[in-house]
Amino acid sequence: MNILITGAAGNLGSLLSKFILDHEKDLNLILMQHCTRVPDTIRNNLRTKVKYADLSMPNTLFDCLDGADIIVHFAGVLFKANPEKFLHETNTHYFKNLVSVAKLKQIKKIILISFPHVEGPTSRKRPASGRLDGRPVSMHAKTRLEEEIHLFDEIEIPISLRVGMVYGKGILMVDAAKWFAKRRLLGVWKEQTEIHLISKTDFCRSVVAAIRNESSKGIYNVGDEGNDTLQSFLEAACNTWRCRKPWQMPLWLIYFAAKMFEIFSKVFGAKSPLTKDFIDIGRVSYYGDTSRFRSELLPKLRHRNFNDGIEEMKV
């Protein structure tokens, strides 16, 4: 089976690619590469083909999608200033280009990596249930919901994996938090924000399960069995890194810091590790009903909760 991964040079895309090459010997990979080079440790594998394509240019997608049986879509733009100005283009429009060519190539199954924020604020008392009529807060979530709706309108076997926060060493947002923590700069707002976690290993196992399960279709909330908040997660992470626990900061100060990062990013063309939209999405409590995910895709997790999987923050 040939699995096409968009955003294969990115953080989660390369993580999944390495996991498949290490553990799923009968799956071959077609890795879509645009601006960023796919890591050599992945591209040099005999089961890997790296193909250039630009999601903004549909004519470049035809050769890239040749031979693909299933598409796993990660590609997107992060860490850039003013995401509200470009996400409709880089998320929604680019994804429509991919779906259009996939249909012409008769690719029936597309797995979209999404997140529970697309339903708006949710909690353990009122978990995300797999609806497409939610009211998301951030632009990242709004445009991802647009992608989901288009996927379910156009593709024969659509799958949306609404993934909670993926944790572990090598995950960009986690590594960014560690960078700030090591410099005693990590801060968080006081108001408790519920979050749903999943270890990087169980995340990869979840995507593979969606690839392999021939009857899988629809929306799956992917998360563990923990009872976590953003604040408790960051405190536990800092303890693991042997850093001071996060400062409790007023919200206006965190937004001000994001504004400064965005100005620097815009002026110097550098990445912005913090944006206003990141804060907007980070302040939204989220928790998904994982009953369908556990019954159809991954009945047994490798790490049932963060305490069980905390070693993944080190390796």
C-alpha atoms as one frame of an Amber mdcrd trajectory, in Angstrom:
protein
   0.000   0.000   0.000   1.325   3.441  -0.942   0.640   6.223   1.561   1.018
   9.825   0.379   1.902  12.225   3.199   1.569  15.960   2.630   3.672  18.153
   4.887   6.104  15.237   5.166   9.004  17.577   5.957   7.065  19.112   8.828
   7.017  18.101  12.464   4.161  15.591  12.687   4.491  14.512   9.057   8.122
  13.461   9.506   7.277  11.867  12.870   4.614   9.677  11.254   6.874   8.861
   8.295   9.658   7.609  10.574   7.189   5.595  12.659   5.787   3.852   9.575
   9.236   3.064   8.186  10.306   1.630  11.554   7.179  -0.348  12.421   4.955
  -0.922   9.351   7.103  -2.882   6.893   4.370  -3.381   4.265   3.539   0.314
   3.897   5.418   2.405   1.328   5.575   6.196   1.457   5.193   8.958  -1.108
   6.363  12.136   0.597   5.251  15.490  -0.762   8.044  18.066  -0.545   7.713
  21.787  -1.235   9.993  24.386   0.371  11.457  22.342   3.218  13.615  19.305
   2.510  12.432  15.943   3.834  15.000  14.688   6.397  17.666  12.433   4.888
  16.955   9.678   7.422  13.504   9.345   5.828  14.156  10.180   2.170  16.995
   7.647   1.820  14.830   4.674   2.785  14.137   2.207  -0.040  10.402   2.294
   0.744  10.243   6.056   0.273   9.675   8.238  -2.772  10.031  12.010  -2.386
   8.116  14.091  -4.914   7.976  17.855  -5.333   4.573  19.533  -5.380   3.065
  22.917  -4.550  -0.465  22.814  -3.153  -1.101  26.289  -4.554  -0.483  24.949
  -8.082  -2.783  21.999  -8.916  -0.783  21.121 -12.055   2.159  20.096  -9.823
   0.011  17.598  -7.908  -0.775  15.130 -10.697   2.621  13.451 -10.806   2.966
  13.594  -7.030  -0.304  11.707  -6.474   0.516   8.983  -9.012   0.395   5.563
  -7.351  -1.036   6.801  -4.052  -3.699   4.632  -2.412  -4.390   6.820   0.642
  -3.543  10.450   1.472  -2.671  11.677   4.976  -2.855  15.467   5.010  -0.729
  17.527   7.392   0.474  20.404   5.224  -0.095  23.903   6.530   1.648  27.112
   7.569   2.555  27.707  11.208   4.743  30.147  13.131   4.058  33.035  10.784
   2.747  36.483  11.693  -0.893  37.432  11.095  -2.261  33.952  10.260  -5.761
  35.396   9.868  -4.533  36.981   6.621  -3.377  33.779   4.924  -5.022  30.715
   6.506  -8.089  30.770   4.248  -5.654  30.443   1.357  -3.065  28.022   2.808
  -5.565  25.805   4.636  -8.898  25.851   2.836  -7.989  26.715  -0.758  -4.848
  24.568  -0.923  -6.747  21.608   0.531  -9.437  22.005  -2.117  -6.701  21.765
  -4.761  -5.491  18.513  -3.231  -8.998  17.031  -3.044  -9.750  18.018  -6.636
  -6.698  16.201  -8.016  -7.232  13.226  -5.693 -10.713  12.750  -7.137  -9.327
  12.835 -10.683  -6.784  10.204  -9.614  -9.630   8.134  -8.080  -8.074   8.193
  -4.619 -10.999   7.306  -2.383  -9.556   7.718   1.116  -8.129  10.913   2.617
  -7.185  11.242   6.285  -7.198  14.843   7.502  -5.291  15.592  10.707  -7.550
  17.999  12.581  -8.230  18.929  16.227 -11.238  19.138  18.587 -11.145  22.959
  18.611 -13.225  22.906  15.411 -16.313  22.352  17.594 -15.501  25.379  19.731
 -15.033  25.169  23.517 -15.631  21.661  24.896 -14.917  19.913  28.195 -15.066
  16.568  29.966 -18.638  17.366  30.972 -19.503  18.417  27.401 -17.025  16.678
  25.098 -16.613  17.189  21.373 -18.853  14.640  19.690 -17.903  14.792  16.016
 -20.146  17.592  14.762 -19.541  19.742  11.696 -21.666  22.690  12.848 -19.436
  23.926  15.656 -18.465  27.538  16.346 -14.663  27.587  16.535 -12.893  30.585
  18.044  -9.486  30.794  16.355  -8.726  31.199  12.662  -6.743  27.943  12.679
  -9.831  26.096  13.891 -12.253  27.915  11.579 -10.262  27.090   8.466  -9.695
  23.491   9.540 -13.449  23.083   9.951 -13.851  24.406   6.400 -11.418  21.704
   5.269 -13.394  19.019   7.086 -16.686  20.088   5.534 -15.159  20.068   2.048
 -13.595  16.654   2.660 -16.913  15.107   3.678 -18.681  16.679   0.715 -16.208
  15.474  -1.907 -14.413  12.248  -0.914 -15.864   8.726  -0.806 -14.008   7.641
   2.349 -13.314  10.787   4.392 -11.603  10.542   7.775 -10.940  13.397  10.161
  -8.724  12.602  13.123  -9.414  15.320  15.668  -6.237  14.976  17.662  -5.660
  16.448  21.106  -2.310  17.935  22.082   0.482  15.600  20.967   3.263  15.529
  23.547   6.808  14.208  23.497  10.359  15.254  22.744  10.664  16.594  19.203
   7.135  18.019  19.060   7.555  21.660  18.061   5.162  23.254  20.532   6.553
  21.152  23.390  10.137  21.945  22.423   9.245  25.648  22.199   7.795  25.514
  25.718  11.006  23.844  26.923  13.110  26.562  25.277  11.164  29.261  27.131
  11.190  27.277  30.388  14.973  26.818  30.305  15.284  30.609  30.114  12.689
  31.174  32.858  10.412  32.870  30.317   7.554  30.357  30.159   4.279  31.860
  31.282   0.617  30.891  31.216  -2.648  32.525  32.188  -4.187  31.734  35.579
  -7.578  30.498  34.346  -7.562  26.685  34.133  -7.853  25.423  30.540  -8.882
  21.790  30.032  -6.858  19.940  27.400  -6.892  16.451  25.915  -3.460  14.873
  25.496  -2.093  12.019  23.372   1.483  10.722  23.343   3.461  10.942  20.110
   3.616   7.137  19.950  -0.154   6.705  20.310  -0.722   9.505  17.812   1.278
   7.615  15.185  -0.460   4.346  16.076  -3.823   6.100  15.638  -3.022   7.286
  12.119  -1.755   3.841  11.127  -4.956   2.304  12.485  -7.018   4.702  10.359
  -4.919   3.753   7.328  -5.322   0.024   7.883  -8.953  -0.187   8.993 -10.898
  -0.672   5.769 -14.221   0.188   7.418 -13.044   3.391   9.098 -14.869   6.501
   7.971 -15.945   9.763   9.560 -14.739  11.763  12.558 -12.649  10.315  15.380
 -11.602  12.219  18.501  -8.084  11.059  19.368  -6.974  11.407  22.986  -5.901
   9.541  26.108  -7.705   8.870  29.402  -6.084  11.625  31.415  -7.618  14.542
  33.269  -5.318  17.417  32.400  -5.248  21.169  32.079  -2.763  23.260  30.161
  -1.475  24.567  33.483  -0.984  21.095  35.035   0.681  19.816  31.860   3.186
  22.686  31.757   3.979  22.323  35.466   4.601  18.581  35.079   6.677  19.199
  31.947   8.808  21.800  33.726   9.350  19.362  36.587  10.545  16.760  34.053
  12.892  19.322  32.469  14.030  20.438  35.947  12.935  23.995  35.280  11.028
  26.518  37.315   7.270  26.102  36.930   5.581  28.560  34.527   4.927  32.105
  35.614   1.279  33.036  36.004   0.940  36.050  33.735  -1.908  38.453  33.014
  -3.496  37.689  29.685  -2.771  41.144  28.274   0.959  40.583  28.800   0.883
  37.274  26.876  -0.996  38.929  24.007   1.538  41.776  24.078   4.401  39.277
  23.787   2.646  37.632  20.827   2.276  41.020  19.156   6.014  41.671  19.567
   6.873  38.273  18.100   4.573  38.894  15.141   6.116  42.305  14.440   9.605
  40.772  14.565   8.486  37.941  12.259   6.991  40.362   9.749   9.967  42.721
   9.701  12.751  40.115   9.549  10.942  37.239   7.802  11.617  34.948  10.769
   9.323  32.390  12.385   7.002  33.598  15.127   6.857  31.081  18.017   3.827
  32.897  19.407   0.918  34.607  17.630  -2.393  36.068  18.754  -4.192  33.186
  17.059  -2.085  30.652  18.982  -3.270  32.281  22.208  -6.868  32.342  20.949
  -6.749  28.616  20.251  -4.748  27.864  23.397  -7.322  29.497  25.661 -10.090
  27.221  24.381 -10.764  24.216  26.592 -11.100  21.057  24.552 -11.882  17.421
  25.195 -13.226  14.818  22.789 -15.489  11.802  23.188 -13.034   9.028  22.272
 -15.451   6.096  22.479 -15.606   5.607  18.694 -11.848   6.033  18.358 -11.184
   3.401  21.016 -13.715   0.900  19.695 -12.818   1.134  15.999  -9.201   2.275
  15.781  -7.109   1.898  18.931  -8.707  -0.129  21.757  -5.499  -0.146  23.821
  -3.247   2.884  24.249   0.476   2.567  24.871   0.190   5.451  27.363  -3.169
   5.820  29.112  -2.331   9.246  30.549   0.456  11.813  30.761   1.996  10.343
  33.905   2.183   6.993  32.132   3.792   8.539  29.063   5.980  11.201  30.622
   9.149   9.406  29.450   8.224  10.474  25.922   9.202  13.991  26.972  12.781
  12.747  27.240  13.247  10.434  24.226
